């Protein structure tokens, strides 16, 4: 049974560029949440997707957007990258209504230069 | 809204010594409580959680945490640590309903010295 997978593992982008990160949830899970973990900080909630809709959003600007596909996989898009967007981006999956059982992927390390 | 405060950013201890990592939270509603562990260059792994019932919860690798509602705390303890316990530990809370997003503390880096 595959756990949560994320791609790519590492990514280097230049300021102003756009980036797309991908997440496949644990088998059977229908809900995907994204978190940003800056260096030396705890993860911060970006948003959550269920039934292909954004269900809740954290305190992140509109440059951060997402999508969920019918197979429950998800993408995180960040436009107009800033140096401060450099972080580890974590994806977590769960059953809707069972957020107390969130499984995390290994993350995508994004570096903006 | 919820917030989580981990009172120590770094905790150095000797191998086989006991350790306590402190966590306090603030919330106007009832919450679930969690401890996650992050090994270097890896994602987060759930260590243990409190949902309801007994206020003392245990993990399979010897850690335990006690929910104290009056002090709004959820401290993590281990009676004897090993080198392999070296990692970053995060305390987190979530609401009981809705999206149940996780709100994390800043983390505590546990360093085990031989």
Interface residues (C-beta under 8 A of the other chain):
Chain A: X4 X33 X35 X40 X41 X42 X43 X44 X45 X48 X55 X56 X58 X90 X92 X94 X97 X98 X99 X100 X102 X103 X104 X105 X106 X107
Chain B: X4 X32 X34 X36 X42 X43 X44 X45 X46 X49 X51 X90 X92 X94 X98 X99 X100 X101 X102 X103 X104 X105 X106 X107
